[in-house]
Amino acid sequence: MPITTSTSTTPAGTGSILEIVLDRPKANTIDAATSRELSEIFSAFNSDSTHRVAIFTAAGERFFSAGWDLNAAAEGEAFDSDYGVGGFGGFPELPNRNKPIIAAVNGMAVGGGFEIAMAADFIVAADHAQFFLPETRVGVLPDAGAVRLPRLMPRQLSNEIIFGGRRLSADEAQSWGIVNRVVPLADLMATARQLAAEICLSAPLSVAAVLELNRTLENVDIQEAMKQMRVNASYRKAVDSQDAIEGPASFAEKRPPQWQGK
């Protein structure tokens, strides 16, 4: 099967983690059918109240993903095919996504593979991983990469990567703030699970509100963003929730909070 899923529970019992593994030898490329399957998985994750965080990774140790399946393209699959409601890779364009996704990058993240990683909320990378965008070398465009990468690093350097095919090592990507943690491959999933467990300690409504505010207010000036934040529906839902009462109460009583998500 090209995609496998499993569920784990945090050691503190604060929530479940959905783990999604892409397994399409030799380079974990993604065609339209695989992308639509991923969209279904991530859509279900987004609406499932039992899951708090998802970890997306791939099989093997050479490729996280080489992006679009050029063999499918050679057989007639269009560049703008139907990739599912979540867009290419299943979640980068998923509407109203309210839970964090960690990309556990086990090898090279090439083209669309790099774009998928950039769309995640956190990236944990194996120390041998590399990130690059070769699309212009094969006559197409790194459409999501051309939008996302200049927002993560200086334009001149992002242009060098987009136009020149320059590769970023895991350490260099971390130095630019693109990657959260760089670890040996043997520690990759344990590190991603630890990060997921840390996220699960936070109130789910608060996490959902922060994700929406990041998405909707990213390019709004500070003063206007503060005004919009205070009337945002997800923000109001979080600050007016029972969890907003439970948090201070648990702190005062010196006990772990019991989040209800309401």
Beta strands, then each sheet from edge to edge (+ up, - down):
strand 1: 3-9
strand 2: 16-22
strand 3: 51-58
strand 4: 63-65
strand 5: 101-105
strand 6: 108-110
strand 7: 122-126
strand 8: 130-132
strand 9: 168-169
strand 10: 181-183
sheet 1: 1+ 2- 3- 5- 7- 10-
sheet 2: 4+ 6+ 8+ 9-
end
